[in-house]
């Protein structure tokens, strides 16, 4: 099952998108039975801001299959968005660029009054 999940939260302390993404990866590693990082790279969103993109394979428990994840964070004012794409484990690395493009397309939008 392929999916994209976007979680949001209010920042209690100031953090950049990259700092939040790195911290999230460190904390997530404790929740997986196994986790292997393929790449931890800087990405640039279409609005020219940057973040860290973690590409990793992880398995939640003995029952679930290992999955491939692309995960980053985007800070918009006091709100942070944790963006995760979960994919089947057999995705070829030659296709990774299309998932980077999806993640990099996220921008902060100010609601109209």
RAJOFEN-V706054 format. One record per residue. N is the residue number from 0. NEAR is the number of other ideal C-beta (glycine too) atoms within 12 Angstrom. D_FIRST is the distance of its C-alpha to the first C-alpha in Angstrom with 2 decimals. Layout:
[[N NEAR D_FIRST] [N NEAR D_FIRST]]
This chain:
[[0 13 0.00] [1 20 3.81] [2 15 6.52] [3 22 10.22] [4 18 12.43] [5 21 16.19] [6 19 18.54] [7 20 22.26] [8 19 25.37] [9 14 29.07] [10 22 30.55] [11 10 33.46] [12 13 34.71] [13 12 34.68] [14 24 31.98] [15 22 30.73] [16 39 27.14] [17 27 27.26] [18 21 28.90] [19 33 26.35] [20 38 23.41] [21 26 25.29] [22 24 26.11] [23 34 22.58] [24 33 21.49] [25 20 24.47] [26 17 23.72] [27 23 20.01] [28 21 21.13] [29 12 22.89] [30 16 19.86] [31 23 18.00] [32 18 19.23] [33 19 18.98] [34 25 18.53] [35 20 19.71] [36 24 20.33] [37 21 20.23] [38 24 21.80] [39 23 23.40] [40 26 24.84] [41 20 26.58] [42 35 25.07] [43 23 27.06] [44 30 25.83] [45 17 27.38] [46 19 30.00] [47 12 31.14] [48 23 30.16] [49 23 28.43] [50 39 26.00] [51 36 24.38] [52 39 20.94] [53 39 19.50] [54 34 17.13] [55 34 16.28] [56 28 14.44] [57 31 14.34] [58 20 13.98] [59 19 14.66] [60 13 16.60] [61 10 17.63] [62 8 15.17] [63 15 11.80] [64 19 10.65] [65 24 11.58] [66 31 9.30] [67 33 10.75] [68 41 11.87] [69 43 14.25] [70 47 16.41] [71 46 19.68] [72 39 22.02] [73 41 24.22] [74 35 27.44] [75 27 29.11] [76 16 32.50] [77 15 31.97] [78 23 28.26] [79 32 25.52] [80 32 21.95] [81 35 19.37] [82 38 16.67] [83 33 13.46] [84 34 10.66] [85 26 7.79] [86 31 6.57] [87 17 6.38] [88 22 9.92] [89 13 11.58] [90 23 11.83] [91 13 15.59] [92 18 17.68] [93 8 19.43] [94 19 16.53] [95 23 16.63] [96 19 19.31] [97 18 17.26] [98 30 15.10] [99 28 18.48] [100 18 19.86] [101 24 17.35] [102 37 18.11] [103 28 21.80] [104 19 22.04] [105 32 22.16] [106 19 25.73] [107 20 27.73] [108 12 29.08] [109 10 32.23] [110 8 32.36] [111 4 35.32] [112 3 38.10]]
